[in-house]
């Protein structure tokens, strides 16, 4: 989440509020320390927002996920793809 210092927030309040209206949120900081979180009135509460990992335990990713199809892909680079010929 973007952090905005108090001076910038005062100077660009209208622009920042336009962004909030589009669904963005930001934090106002004083001397680098967070003071307030600004979000839209209809935005979900921070603890109700969907987070990465919300399906933890629901699905299983194979151990070789990052190597799946490796032989076929390597073969296309080494031998070319003859399907267009």
PyMOL Python script that loads the backbone (N, CA, C, O; Angstrom):
from pymol import cmd

cmd.read_pdbstr("""\
ATOM      1  N   UNK A   1       0.849  -1.175   0.000  1.00  0.00           N
ATOM      2  CA  UNK A   1       0.000   0.000   0.000  1.00  0.00           C
ATOM      3  C   UNK A   1       0.890   1.231   0.000  1.00  0.00           C
ATOM      4  O   UNK A   1       1.893   1.291   0.711  1.00  0.00           O
ATOM      5  N   UNK A   2       0.511   2.201  -0.799  1.00  0.00           N
ATOM      6  CA  UNK A   2       1.316   3.418  -0.929  1.00  0.00           C
ATOM      7  C   UNK A   2       1.287   4.226   0.370  1.00  0.00           C
ATOM      8  O   UNK A   2       0.256   4.320   1.035  1.00  0.00           O
ATOM      9  N   UNK A   3       2.416   4.794   0.709  1.00  0.00           N
ATOM     10  CA  UNK A   3       2.522   5.668   1.875  1.00  0.00           C
ATOM     11  C   UNK A   3       2.742   7.091   1.380  1.00  0.00           C
ATOM     12  O   UNK A   3       3.619   7.346   0.554  1.00  0.00           O
ATOM     13  N   UNK A   4       1.928   8.024   1.899  1.00  0.00           N
ATOM     14  CA  UNK A   4       1.981   9.423   1.492  1.00  0.00           C
ATOM     15  C   UNK A   4       2.260  10.253   2.736  1.00  0.00           C
ATOM     16  O   UNK A   4       1.625  10.053   3.772  1.00  0.00           O
ATOM     17  N   UNK A   5       3.213  11.192   2.641  1.00  0.00           N
ATOM     18  CA  UNK A   5       3.475  12.029   3.817  1.00  0.00           C
ATOM     19  C   UNK A   5       2.372  13.089   3.946  1.00  0.00           C
ATOM     20  O   UNK A   5       1.645  13.364   2.992  1.00  0.00           O
ATOM     21  N   UNK A   6       2.266  13.665   5.119  1.00  0.00           N
ATOM     22  CA  UNK A   6       1.184  14.613   5.409  1.00  0.00           C
ATOM     23  C   UNK A   6       1.198  15.799   4.453  1.00  0.00           C
ATOM     24  O   UNK A   6       0.143  16.206   3.965  1.00  0.00           O
ATOM     25  N   UNK A   7       2.357  16.355   4.180  1.00  0.00           N
ATOM     26  CA  UNK A   7       2.435  17.508   3.273  1.00  0.00           C
ATOM     27  C   UNK A   7       1.885  17.151   1.897  1.00  0.00           C
ATOM     28  O   UNK A   7       1.099  17.905   1.324  1.00  0.00           O
ATOM     29  N   UNK A   8       2.303  15.992   1.365  1.00  0.00           N
ATOM     30  CA  UNK A   8       1.817  15.569   0.053  1.00  0.00           C
ATOM     31  C   UNK A   8       0.305  15.332   0.094  1.00  0.00           C
ATOM     32  O   UNK A   8      -0.396  15.681  -0.856  1.00  0.00           O
ATOM     33  N   UNK A   9      -0.201  14.748   1.174  1.00  0.00           N
ATOM     34  CA  UNK A   9      -1.639  14.499   1.293  1.00  0.00           C
ATOM     35  C   UNK A   9      -2.425  15.811   1.281  1.00  0.00           C
ATOM     36  O   UNK A   9      -3.473  15.905   0.642  1.00  0.00           O
ATOM     37  N   UNK A  10      -1.917  16.821   1.987  1.00  0.00           N
ATOM     38  CA  UNK A  10      -2.609  18.116   1.999  1.00  0.00           C
ATOM     39  C   UNK A  10      -2.538  18.784   0.632  1.00  0.00           C
ATOM     40  O   UNK A  10      -3.516  19.368   0.166  1.00  0.00           O
ATOM     41  N   UNK A  11      -1.387  18.695   0.000  1.00  0.00           N
ATOM     42  CA  UNK A  11      -1.183  19.349  -1.287  1.00  0.00           C
ATOM     43  C   UNK A  11      -2.011  18.704  -2.397  1.00  0.00           C
ATOM     44  O   UNK A  11      -2.517  19.400  -3.277  1.00  0.00           O
ATOM     45  N   UNK A  12      -2.149  17.387  -2.362  1.00  0.00           N
ATOM     46  CA  UNK A  12      -2.792  16.649  -3.457  1.00  0.00           C
ATOM     47  C   UNK A  12      -4.044  15.912  -2.994  1.00  0.00           C
ATOM     48  O   UNK A  12      -4.352  14.837  -3.510  1.00  0.00           O
ATOM     49  N   UNK A  13      -4.769  16.472  -2.032  1.00  0.00           N
ATOM     50  CA  UNK A  13      -5.924  15.779  -1.472  1.00  0.00           C
ATOM     51  C   UNK A  13      -6.958  15.410  -2.534  1.00  0.00           C
ATOM     52  O   UNK A  13      -7.457  14.285  -2.532  1.00  0.00           O
ATOM     53  N   UNK A  14      -7.285  16.320  -3.428  1.00  0.00           N
ATOM     54  CA  UNK A  14      -8.291  16.030  -4.458  1.00  0.00           C
ATOM     55  C   UNK A  14      -7.867  14.853  -5.328  1.00  0.00           C
ATOM     56  O   UNK A  14      -8.663  13.954  -5.598  1.00  0.00           O
ATOM     57  N   UNK A  15      -6.614  14.862  -5.763  1.00  0.00           N
ATOM     58  CA  UNK A  15      -6.099  13.772  -6.614  1.00  0.00           C
ATOM     59  C   UNK A  15      -6.120  12.445  -5.857  1.00  0.00           C
ATOM     60  O   UNK A  15      -6.497  11.415  -6.416  1.00  0.00           O
ATOM     61  N   UNK A  16      -5.718  12.470  -4.590  1.00  0.00           N
ATOM     62  CA  UNK A  16      -5.717  11.256  -3.789  1.00  0.00           C
ATOM     63  C   UNK A  16      -7.135  10.721  -3.574  1.00  0.00           C
ATOM     64  O   UNK A  16      -7.359   9.510  -3.600  1.00  0.00           O
ATOM     65  N   UNK A  17      -8.086  11.628  -3.362  1.00  0.00           N
ATOM     66  CA  UNK A  17      -9.466  11.195  -3.172  1.00  0.00           C
ATOM     67  C   UNK A  17     -10.066  10.617  -4.453  1.00  0.00           C
ATOM     68  O   UNK A  17     -10.918   9.732  -4.388  1.00  0.00           O
ATOM     69  N   UNK A  18      -9.636  11.103  -5.609  1.00  0.00           N
ATOM     70  CA  UNK A  18     -10.072  10.501  -6.874  1.00  0.00           C
ATOM     71  C   UNK A  18      -9.599   9.053  -6.961  1.00  0.00           C
ATOM     72  O   UNK A  18     -10.333   8.177  -7.418  1.00  0.00           O
ATOM     73  N   UNK A  19      -8.382   8.815  -6.526  1.00  0.00           N
ATOM     74  CA  UNK A  19      -7.848   7.451  -6.531  1.00  0.00           C
ATOM     75  C   UNK A  19      -8.617   6.562  -5.559  1.00  0.00           C
ATOM     76  O   UNK A  19      -8.888   5.398  -5.856  1.00  0.00           O
ATOM     77  N   UNK A  20      -8.965   7.109  -4.402  1.00  0.00           N
ATOM     78  CA  UNK A  20      -9.740   6.348  -3.420  1.00  0.00           C
ATOM     79  C   UNK A  20     -11.101   5.992  -4.014  1.00  0.00           C
ATOM     80  O   UNK A  20     -11.596   4.883  -3.812  1.00  0.00           O
ATOM     81  N   UNK A  21     -11.702   6.920  -4.738  1.00  0.00           N
ATOM     82  CA  UNK A  21     -12.995   6.665  -5.365  1.00  0.00           C
ATOM     83  C   UNK A  21     -12.906   5.532  -6.394  1.00  0.00           C
ATOM     84  O   UNK A  21     -13.899   4.853  -6.655  1.00  0.00           O
ATOM     85  N   UNK A  22     -11.716   5.325  -6.980  1.00  0.00           N
ATOM     86  CA  UNK A  22     -11.507   4.229  -7.936  1.00  0.00           C
ATOM     87  C   UNK A  22     -11.165   2.927  -7.230  1.00  0.00           C
ATOM     88  O   UNK A  22     -10.908   1.919  -7.889  1.00  0.00           O
ATOM     89  N   UNK A  23     -11.158   2.930  -5.900  1.00  0.00           N
ATOM     90  CA  UNK A  23     -10.923   1.695  -5.156  1.00  0.00           C
ATOM     91  C   UNK A  23      -9.540   1.544  -4.561  1.00  0.00           C
ATOM     92  O   UNK A  23      -9.262   0.538  -3.909  1.00  0.00           O
ATOM     93  N   UNK A  24      -8.661   2.523  -4.766  1.00  0.00           N
ATOM     94  CA  UNK A  24      -7.315   2.443  -4.192  1.00  0.00           C
ATOM     95  C   UNK A  24      -7.338   2.920  -2.744  1.00  0.00           C
ATOM     96  O   UNK A  24      -8.232   3.663  -2.338  1.00  0.00           O
ATOM     97  N   UNK A  25      -6.363   2.493  -1.987  1.00  0.00           N
ATOM     98  CA  UNK A  25      -6.191   2.941  -0.607  1.00  0.00           C
ATOM     99  C   UNK A  25      -4.766   3.422  -0.431  1.00  0.00           C
ATOM    100  O   UNK A  25      -3.892   3.074  -1.226  1.00  0.00           O
ATOM    101  N   UNK A  26      -4.520   4.211   0.592  1.00  0.00           N
ATOM    102  CA  UNK A  26      -3.164   4.652   0.895  1.00  0.00           C
ATOM    103  C   UNK A  26      -3.051   4.949   2.376  1.00  0.00           C
ATOM    104  O   UNK A  26      -4.053   5.036   3.086  1.00  0.00           O
ATOM    105  N   UNK A  27      -1.822   5.103   2.834  1.00  0.00           N
ATOM    106  CA  UNK A  27      -1.534   5.399   4.233  1.00  0.00           C
ATOM    107  C   UNK A  27      -0.922   6.792   4.306  1.00  0.00           C
ATOM    108  O   UNK A  27      -0.060   7.142   3.500  1.00  0.00           O
ATOM    109  N   UNK A  28      -1.371   7.586   5.274  1.00  0.00           N
ATOM    110  CA  UNK A  28      -0.762   8.890   5.533  1.00  0.00           C
ATOM    111  C   UNK A  28       0.225   8.700   6.671  1.00  0.00           C
ATOM    112  O   UNK A  28      -0.100   8.107   7.700  1.00  0.00           O
ATOM    113  N   UNK A  29       1.444   9.213   6.474  1.00  0.00           N
ATOM    114  CA  UNK A  29       2.498   9.052   7.471  1.00  0.00           C
ATOM    115  C   UNK A  29       3.025  10.408   7.916  1.00  0.00           C
ATOM    116  O   UNK A  29       3.057  11.370   7.149  1.00  0.00           O
ATOM    117  N   UNK A  30       3.433  10.454   9.162  1.00  0.00           N
ATOM    118  CA  UNK A  30       4.084  11.645   9.723  1.00  0.00           C
ATOM    119  C   UNK A  30       5.498  11.214  10.101  1.00  0.00           C
ATOM    120  O   UNK A  30       5.689  10.301  10.905  1.00  0.00           O
ATOM    121  N   UNK A  31       6.480  11.882   9.511  1.00  0.00           N
ATOM    122  CA  UNK A  31       7.890  11.554   9.756  1.00  0.00           C
ATOM    123  C   UNK A  31       8.161  10.076   9.490  1.00  0.00           C
ATOM    124  O   UNK A  31       8.930   9.429  10.202  1.00  0.00           O
ATOM    125  N   UNK A  32       7.510   9.558   8.444  1.00  0.00           N
ATOM    126  CA  UNK A  32       7.749   8.175   8.052  1.00  0.00           C
ATOM    127  C   UNK A  32       6.983   7.135   8.848  1.00  0.00           C
ATOM    128  O   UNK A  32       7.081   5.945   8.551  1.00  0.00           O
ATOM    129  N   UNK A  33       6.223   7.552   9.850  1.00  0.00           N
ATOM    130  CA  UNK A  33       5.453   6.602  10.663  1.00  0.00           C
ATOM    131  C   UNK A  33       3.985   6.663  10.270  1.00  0.00           C
ATOM    132  O   UNK A  33       3.403   7.747  10.247  1.00  0.00           O
ATOM    133  N   UNK A  34       3.373   5.520   9.960  1.00  0.00           N
ATOM    134  CA  UNK A  34       1.966   5.498   9.556  1.00  0.00           C
ATOM    135  C   UNK A  34       1.065   6.106  10.628  1.00  0.00           C
ATOM    136  O   UNK A  34       1.207   5.815  11.816  1.00  0.00           O
ATOM    137  N   UNK A  35       0.135   6.956  10.185  1.00  0.00           N
ATOM    138  CA  UNK A  35      -0.795   7.612  11.103  1.00  0.00           C
ATOM    139  C   UNK A  35      -2.233   7.200  10.783  1.00  0.00           C
ATOM    140  O   UNK A  35      -3.030   6.966  11.692  1.00  0.00           O
ATOM    141  N   UNK A  36      -2.568   7.111   9.482  1.00  0.00           N
ATOM    142  CA  UNK A  36      -3.944   6.807   9.100  1.00  0.00           C
ATOM    143  C   UNK A  36      -3.970   6.049   7.783  1.00  0.00           C
ATOM    144  O   UNK A  36      -3.115   6.247   6.920  1.00  0.00           O
ATOM    145  N   UNK A  37      -4.963   5.176   7.640  1.00  0.00           N
ATOM    146  CA  UNK A  37      -5.202   4.476   6.383  1.00  0.00           C
ATOM    147  C   UNK A  37      -6.433   5.117   5.757  1.00  0.00           C
ATOM    148  O   UNK A  37      -7.461   5.273   6.417  1.00  0.00           O
ATOM    149  N   UNK A  38      -6.328   5.490   4.484  1.00  0.00           N
ATOM    150  CA  UNK A  38      -7.442   6.111   3.787  1.00  0.00           C
ATOM    151  C   UNK A  38      -7.945   5.126   2.737  1.00  0.00           C
ATOM    152  O   UNK A  38      -7.188   4.685   1.872  1.00  0.00           O
ATOM    153  N   UNK A  39      -9.223   4.786   2.821  1.00  0.00           N
ATOM    154  CA  UNK A  39      -9.843   3.895   1.849  1.00  0.00           C
ATOM    155  C   UNK A  39     -11.282   4.339   1.647  1.00  0.00           C
ATOM    156  O   UNK A  39     -11.822   5.108   2.442  1.00  0.00           O
ATOM    157  N   UNK A  40     -11.888   3.857   0.595  1.00  0.00           N
ATOM    158  CA  UNK A  40     -13.257   4.232   0.275  1.00  0.00           C
ATOM    159  C   UNK A  40     -14.240   3.762   1.336  1.00  0.00           C
ATOM    160  O   UNK A  40     -13.991   2.787   2.045  1.00  0.00           O
ATOM    161  N   UNK A  41     -15.349   4.463   1.435  1.00  0.00           N
ATOM    162  CA  UNK A  41     -16.375   4.129   2.415  1.00  0.00           C
ATOM    163  C   UNK A  41     -16.909   2.721   2.185  1.00  0.00           C
ATOM    164  O   UNK A  41     -17.200   2.005   3.143  1.00  0.00           O
ATOM    165  N   UNK A  42     -17.039   2.322   0.929  1.00  0.00           N
ATOM    166  CA  UNK A  42     -17.586   1.003   0.632  1.00  0.00           C
ATOM    167  C   UNK A  42     -16.515  -0.082   0.506  1.00  0.00           C
ATOM    168  O   UNK A  42     -16.828  -1.214   0.136  1.00  0.00           O
ATOM    169  N   UNK A  43     -15.262   0.246   0.806  1.00  0.00           N
ATOM    170  CA  UNK A  43     -14.174  -0.739   0.739  1.00  0.00           C
ATOM    171  C   UNK A  43     -14.334  -1.745   1.872  1.00  0.00           C
ATOM    172  O   UNK A  43     -14.761  -1.379   2.967  1.00  0.00           O
ATOM    173  N   UNK A  44     -13.995  -3.012   1.622  1.00  0.00           N
ATOM    174  CA  UNK A  44     -14.084  -3.997   2.700  1.00  0.00           C
ATOM    175  C   UNK A  44     -13.096  -3.667   3.801  1.00  0.00           C
ATOM    176  O   UNK A  44     -12.042  -3.084   3.548  1.00  0.00           O
ATOM    177  N   UNK A  45     -13.439  -4.041   5.015  1.00  0.00           N
ATOM    178  CA  UNK A  45     -12.529  -3.829   6.141  1.00  0.00           C
ATOM    179  C   UNK A  45     -11.223  -4.559   5.859  1.00  0.00           C
ATOM    180  O   UNK A  45     -11.242  -5.613   5.222  1.00  0.00           O
ATOM    181  N   UNK A  46     -10.078  -4.024   6.320  1.00  0.00           N
ATOM    182  CA  UNK A  46      -8.792  -4.656   6.012  1.00  0.00           C
ATOM    183  C   UNK A  46      -8.742  -6.136   6.370  1.00  0.00           C
ATOM    184  O   UNK A  46      -8.106  -6.912   5.657  1.00  0.00           O
ATOM    185  N   UNK A  47      -9.388  -6.545   7.444  1.00  0.00           N
ATOM    186  CA  UNK A  47      -9.352  -7.952   7.825  1.00  0.00           C
ATOM    187  C   UNK A  47     -10.301  -8.804   6.986  1.00  0.00           C
ATOM    188  O   UNK A  47     -10.254 -10.031   7.074  1.00  0.00           O
ATOM    189  N   UNK A  48     -11.160  -8.184   6.176  1.00  0.00           N
ATOM    190  CA  UNK A  48     -12.108  -8.917   5.337  1.00  0.00           C
ATOM    191  C   UNK A  48     -11.655  -8.998   3.889  1.00  0.00           C
ATOM    192  O   UNK A  48     -12.301  -9.673   3.087  1.00  0.00           O
ATOM    193  N   UNK A  49     -10.557  -8.327   3.531  1.00  0.00           N
ATOM    194  CA  UNK A  49     -10.065  -8.343   2.163  1.00  0.00           C
ATOM    195  C   UNK A  49      -9.483  -9.712   1.859  1.00  0.00           C
ATOM    196  O   UNK A  49      -8.945 -10.386   2.738  1.00  0.00           O
ATOM    197  N   UNK A  50      -9.601 -10.113   0.590  1.00  0.00           N
ATOM    198  CA  UNK A  50      -9.026 -11.387   0.182  1.00  0.00           C
ATOM    199  C   UNK A  50      -7.510 -11.255   0.117  1.00  0.00           C
ATOM    200  O   UNK A  50      -6.980 -10.275  -0.407  1.00  0.00           O
ATOM    201  N   UNK A  51      -6.850 -12.215   0.637  1.00  0.00           N
ATOM    202  CA  UNK A  51      -5.389 -12.207   0.684  1.00  0.00           C
ATOM    203  C   UNK A  51      -4.828 -13.368  -0.128  1.00  0.00           C
ATOM    204  O   UNK A  51      -5.508 -14.366  -0.362  1.00  0.00           O
ATOM    205  N   UNK A  52      -3.586 -13.221  -0.549  1.00  0.00           N
ATOM    206  CA  UNK A  52      -2.882 -14.308  -1.199  1.00  0.00           C
ATOM    207  C   UNK A  52      -2.841 -15.463  -0.209  1.00  0.00           C
ATOM    208  O   UNK A  52      -2.571 -15.273   0.977  1.00  0.00           O
ATOM    209  N   UNK A  53      -3.108 -16.640  -0.705  1.00  0.00           N
ATOM    210  CA  UNK A  53      -3.086 -17.814   0.167  1.00  0.00           C
ATOM    211  C   UNK A  53      -4.448 -18.156   0.734  1.00  0.00           C
ATOM    212  O   UNK A  53      -4.547 -19.014   1.611  1.00  0.00           O
ATOM    213  N   UNK A  54      -5.511 -17.502   0.255  1.00  0.00           N
ATOM    214  CA  UNK A  54      -6.830 -17.763   0.812  1.00  0.00           C
ATOM    215  C   UNK A  54      -7.315 -19.173   0.501  1.00  0.00           C
ATOM    216  O   UNK A  54      -8.273 -19.633   1.122  1.00  0.00           O
ATOM    217  N   UNK A  55      -6.683 -19.877  -0.445  1.00  0.00           N
ATOM    218  CA  UNK A  55      -7.033 -21.258  -0.752  1.00  0.00           C
ATOM    219  C   UNK A  55      -6.071 -22.256  -0.116  1.00  0.00           C
ATOM    220  O   UNK A  55      -6.060 -23.430  -0.486  1.00  0.00           O
ATOM    221  N   UNK A  56      -5.273 -21.803   0.828  1.00  0.00           N
ATOM    222  CA  UNK A  56      -4.305 -22.679   1.465  1.00  0.00           C
ATOM    223  C   UNK A  56      -5.015 -23.891   2.053  1.00  0.00           C
ATOM    224  O   UNK A  56      -5.992 -23.762   2.790  1.00  0.00           O
ATOM    225  N   UNK A  57      -4.502 -25.074   1.712  1.00  0.00           N
ATOM    226  CA  UNK A  57      -5.102 -26.308   2.183  1.00  0.00           C
ATOM    227  C   UNK A  57      -6.226 -26.807   1.291  1.00  0.00           C
ATOM    228  O   UNK A  57      -6.679 -27.939   1.458  1.00  0.00           O
ATOM    229  N   UNK A  58      -6.688 -25.995   0.353  1.00  0.00           N
ATOM    230  CA  UNK A  58      -7.795 -26.362  -0.534  1.00  0.00           C
ATOM    231  C   UNK A  58      -7.294 -27.007  -1.828  1.00  0.00           C
ATOM    232  O   UNK A  58      -7.976 -27.852  -2.408  1.00  0.00           O
ATOM    233  N   UNK A  59      -6.108 -26.610  -2.278  1.00  0.00           N
ATOM    234  CA  UNK A  59      -5.555 -27.155  -3.509  1.00  0.00           C
ATOM    235  C   UNK A  59      -4.127 -27.620  -3.241  1.00  0.00           C
ATOM    236  O   UNK A  59      -3.504 -27.243  -2.249  1.00  0.00           O
ATOM    237  N   UNK A  60      -3.637 -28.437  -4.142  1.00  0.00           N
ATOM    238  CA  UNK A  60      -2.266 -28.932  -3.995  1.00  0.00           C
ATOM    239  C   UNK A  60      -1.504 -28.673  -5.288  1.00  0.00           C
ATOM    240  O   UNK A  60      -1.972 -29.019  -6.373  1.00  0.00           O
ATOM    241  N   UNK A  61      -0.334 -28.065  -5.167  1.00  0.00           N
ATOM    242  CA  UNK A  61       0.513 -27.776  -6.315  1.00  0.00           C
ATOM    243  C   UNK A  61       1.589 -28.864  -6.375  1.00  0.00           C
ATOM    244  O   UNK A  61       2.285 -29.102  -5.388  1.00  0.00           O
ATOM    245  N   UNK A  62       1.727 -29.525  -7.529  1.00  0.00           N
ATOM    246  CA  UNK A  62       2.732 -30.587  -7.639  1.00  0.00           C
ATOM    247  C   UNK A  62       4.145 -30.052  -7.373  1.00  0.00           C
ATOM    248  O   UNK A  62       4.445 -28.894  -7.664  1.00  0.00           O
ATOM    249  N   UNK A  63       5.002 -30.909  -6.820  1.00  0.00           N
ATOM    250  CA  UNK A  63       6.382 -30.512  -6.529  1.00  0.00           C
ATOM    251  C   UNK A  63       7.141 -30.092  -7.787  1.00  0.00           C
ATOM    252  O   UNK A  63       8.031 -29.245  -7.722  1.00  0.00           O
ATOM    253  N   UNK A  64       6.788 -30.686  -8.937  1.00  0.00           N
ATOM    254  CA  UNK A  64       7.493 -30.368 -10.178  1.00  0.00           C
ATOM    255  C   UNK A  64       6.754 -29.316 -11.012  1.00  0.00           C
ATOM    256  O   UNK A  64       6.949 -29.246 -12.225  1.00  0.00           O
ATOM    257  N   UNK A  65       5.914 -28.503 -10.379  1.00  0.00           N
ATOM    258  CA  UNK A  65       5.103 -27.509 -11.090  1.00  0.00           C
ATOM    259  C   UNK A  65       5.938 -26.615 -12.002  1.00  0.00           C
ATOM    260  O   UNK A  65       5.537 -26.332 -13.131  1.00  0.00           O
ATOM    261  N   UNK A  66       7.091 -26.173 -11.520  1.00  0.00           N
ATOM    262  CA  UNK A  66       7.916 -25.254 -12.303  1.00  0.00           C
ATOM    263  C   UNK A  66       8.686 -25.958 -13.426  1.00  0.00           C
ATOM    264  O   UNK A  66       9.378 -25.304 -14.206  1.00  0.00           O
ATOM    265  N   UNK A  67       8.570 -27.278 -13.510  1.00  0.00           N
ATOM    266  CA  UNK A  67       9.237 -28.019 -14.577  1.00  0.00           C
ATOM    267  C   UNK A  67       8.242 -28.769 -15.465  1.00  0.00           C
ATOM    268  O   UNK A  67       8.654 -29.496 -16.369  1.00  0.00           O
ATOM    269  N   UNK A  68       6.952 -28.606 -15.221  1.00  0.00           N
ATOM    270  CA  UNK A  68       5.935 -29.313 -16.009  1.00  0.00           C
ATOM    271  C   UNK A  68       6.040 -28.882 -17.470  1.00  0.00           C
ATOM    272  O   UNK A  68       6.102 -27.690 -17.770  1.00  0.00           O
ATOM    273  N   UNK A  69       6.059 -29.858 -18.370  1.00  0.00           N
ATOM    274  CA  UNK A  69       6.139 -29.564 -19.801  1.00  0.00           C
ATOM    275  C   UNK A  69       7.523 -29.162 -20.261  1.00  0.00           C
ATOM    276  O   UNK A  69       7.698 -28.729 -21.400  1.00  0.00           O
ATOM    277  N   UNK A  70       8.508 -29.300 -19.392  1.00  0.00           N
ATOM    278  CA  UNK A  70       9.865 -28.857 -19.707  1.00  0.00           C
ATOM    279  C   UNK A  70      10.415 -29.550 -20.954  1.00  0.00           C
ATOM    280  O   UNK A  70      11.022 -28.902 -21.806  1.00  0.00           O
ATOM    281  N   UNK A  71      10.204 -30.865 -21.064  1.00  0.00           N
ATOM    282  CA  UNK A  71      10.740 -31.597 -22.217  1.00  0.00           C
ATOM    283  C   UNK A  71      10.100 -31.123 -23.522  1.00  0.00           C
ATOM    284  O   UNK A  71      10.794 -30.955 -24.524  1.00  0.00           O
ATOM    285  N   UNK A  72       8.798 -30.908 -23.518  1.00  0.00           N
ATOM    286  CA  UNK A  72       8.111 -30.453 -24.728  1.00  0.00           C
ATOM    287  C   UNK A  72       8.582 -29.054 -25.121  1.00  0.00           C
ATOM    288  O   UNK A  72       8.802 -28.781 -26.301  1.00  0.00           O
ATOM    289  N   UNK A  73       8.733 -28.185 -24.152  1.00  0.00           N
ATOM    290  CA  UNK A  73       9.169 -26.813 -24.438  1.00  0.00           C
ATOM    291  C   UNK A  73      10.600 -26.809 -24.954  1.00  0.00           C
ATOM    292  O   UNK A  73      10.911 -26.132 -25.934  1.00  0.00           O
ATOM    293  N   UNK A  74      11.465 -27.561 -24.298  1.00  0.00           N
ATOM    294  CA  UNK A  74      12.860 -27.658 -24.741  1.00  0.00           C
ATOM    295  C   UNK A  74      12.921 -28.216 -26.157  1.00  0.00           C
ATOM    296  O   UNK A  74      13.701 -27.743 -26.984  1.00  0.00           O
ATOM    297  N   UNK A  75      12.098 -29.221 -26.434  1.00  0.00           N
ATOM    298  CA  UNK A  75      12.060 -29.815 -27.769  1.00  0.00           C
ATOM    299  C   UNK A  75      11.649 -28.820 -28.830  1.00  0.00           C
ATOM    300  O   UNK A  75      12.167 -28.860 -29.946  1.00  0.00           O
ATOM    301  N   UNK A  76      10.731 -27.933 -28.509  1.00  0.00           N
ATOM    302  CA  UNK A  76      10.310 -26.921 -29.483  1.00  0.00           C
ATOM    303  C   UNK A  76      11.454 -25.963 -29.821  1.00  0.00           C
ATOM    304  O   UNK A  76      11.583 -25.528 -30.965  1.00  0.00           O
ATOM    305  N   UNK A  77      12.272 -25.638 -28.840  1.00  0.00           N
ATOM    306  CA  UNK A  77      13.387 -24.733 -29.091  1.00  0.00           C
ATOM    307  C   UNK A  77      14.522 -25.440 -29.827  1.00  0.00           C
ATOM    308  O   UNK A  77      15.189 -24.841 -30.671  1.00  0.00           O
ATOM    309  N   UNK A  78      14.737 -26.695 -29.511  1.00  0.00           N
ATOM    310  CA  UNK A  78      15.837 -27.437 -30.130  1.00  0.00           C
ATOM    311  C   UNK A  78      15.503 -27.907 -31.531  1.00  0.00           C
ATOM    312  O   UNK A  78      16.358 -27.893 -32.416  1.00  0.00           O
ATOM    313  N   UNK A  79      14.259 -28.324 -31.734  1.00  0.00           N
ATOM    314  CA  UNK A  79      13.878 -28.926 -33.015  1.00  0.00           C
ATOM    315  C   UNK A  79      12.919 -28.058 -33.809  1.00  0.00           C
ATOM    316  O   UNK A  79      12.620 -28.374 -34.960  1.00  0.00           O
ATOM    317  N   UNK A  80      12.446 -27.010 -33.245  1.00  0.00           N
ATOM    318  CA  UNK A  80      11.452 -26.187 -33.924  1.00  0.00           C
ATOM    319  C   UNK A  80      10.087 -26.834 -33.832  1.00  0.00           C
ATOM    320  O   UNK A  80       9.973 -28.026 -33.549  1.00  0.00           O
ATOM    321  N   UNK A  81       9.069 -26.058 -34.068  1.00  0.00           N
ATOM    322  CA  UNK A  81       7.701 -26.548 -34.054  1.00  0.00           C
ATOM    323  C   UNK A  81       7.278 -26.770 -35.500  1.00  0.00           C
ATOM    324  O   UNK A  81       7.092 -25.810 -36.248  1.00  0.00           O
ATOM    325  N   UNK A  82       7.126 -28.037 -35.899  1.00  0.00           N
ATOM    326  CA  UNK A  82       6.799 -28.378 -37.290  1.00  0.00           C
ATOM    327  C   UNK A  82       5.335 -28.207 -37.617  1.00  0.00           C
ATOM    328  O   UNK A  82       4.936 -28.465 -38.752  1.00  0.00           O
ATOM    329  N   UNK A  83       4.499 -27.774 -36.652  1.00  0.00           N
ATOM    330  CA  UNK A  83       3.064 -27.677 -36.900  1.00  0.00           C
ATOM    331  C   UNK A  83       2.729 -26.570 -37.896  1.00  0.00           C
ATOM    332  O   UNK A  83       1.654 -26.603 -38.495  1.00  0.00           O
ATOM    333  N   UNK A  84       3.609 -25.597 -38.092  1.00  0.00           N
ATOM    334  CA  UNK A  84       3.315 -24.502 -39.015  1.00  0.00           C
ATOM    335  C   UNK A  84       3.802 -24.796 -40.424  1.00  0.00           C
ATOM    336  O   UNK A  84       3.541 -24.022 -41.345  1.00  0.00           O
ATOM    337  N   UNK A  85       4.510 -25.912 -40.603  1.00  0.00           N
ATOM    338  CA  UNK A  85       5.077 -26.233 -41.919  1.00  0.00           C
ATOM    339  C   UNK A  85       4.058 -26.864 -42.822  1.00  0.00           C
ATOM    340  O   UNK A  85       4.369 -27.196 -43.966  1.00  0.00           O
TER     341      UNK A  85
END
""", "prot")
cmd.dss("prot")
cmd.show_as("cartoon", "prot")
cmd.util.cbc("prot")
cmd.orient("prot")
